[in-house]
Amino acid sequence: MFATGTVMSCSAKIQYPTKTVLTDSGDEVRFSMICHGSINIEYKGLSIQVDPVWKNGDKEVDYTIFPEADIILITHEHSDHLCEQTIDMLSGPKTKVFINKAGYEKLGKGQILRNGDALELDKGIKIKAVAAYNTTEGRERFHAKGNGNGYLLEIDGLKVYISGDSEYIEEMSALKDIDIAFLAANQPYTMTVEQCLDAAMTIHPRILIPYHLSDTDASAIKEGLSLTDIEVLLYEDLR
């Protein structure tokens, strides 16, 4: 079973747009589009924070609106993805932080996940770290192969792919039956619009959410997929 509904958060204090999706069992998974590469996922009272960072350029995020995180996923060590202050604020005694090796060396805590590592957590949530890197000549220095992570989550049959800082890479062809894909699109650091379109056609998610956009014209991504059955959702908060 797969059903979706787009809603704005009910509380006046919460200002980030959300997308609610149903799992195979009909349970809600709520995605909050926070900022740039930062996303919150809520499921059965669990909070999963992805790359929580309180400040991106001139934009500040009010993380006090979110509950204590059960899981924090860090894709890599760059400051727009790893913020010790925000991680500390969201963490409690039972918070689990999963992070790449270079991020661990910077943060000094968490469980290191390398590309290919997989585990199963509370309430049947499965997490797998997957490759995320640059391929364009001269840009490998931004994100070297084998360093950063993308993440593949499975929540009661709902498959979610978070690309992290990556260009379109051959490993994406192994991703199957993806329900929601977050694809980063801001060259020179991640994908061009054309690469994002290629990645979307390879992965073929039911829903595509371009993120980590910066100055990218994301409308070109939606237009490029207009004749497919991929639902493209655009959120200005994810610039």
Secondary structure as UniProt FT lines:
FT   STRAND          4..7
FT   TURN            12..13
FT   STRAND          18..22
FT   TURN            24..25
FT   STRAND          28..35
FT   TURN            36..37
FT   STRAND          38..43
FT   TURN            44..45
FT   STRAND          46..50
FT   STRAND          55..56
FT   TURN            57..58
FT   STRAND          59..60
FT   HELIX           63..65
FT   STRAND          71..73
FT   TURN            79..81
FT   HELIX           84..90
FT   TURN            93..94
FT   STRAND          96..99
FT   HELIX           101..107
FT   STRAND          111..112
FT   TURN            115..116
FT   STRAND          118..120
FT   HELIX           122..124
FT   STRAND          126..132
FT   TURN            137..138
FT   TURN            140..142
FT   TURN            145..147
FT   STRAND          148..155
FT   TURN            156..157
FT   STRAND          158..162
FT   HELIX           170..174
FT   STRAND          180..184
FT   TURN            187..189
FT   HELIX           193..203
FT   STRAND          207..211
FT   TURN            214..215
FT   HELIX           219..224
FT   TURN            225..227
FT   STRAND          231..232
FT   HELIX           236..238
//
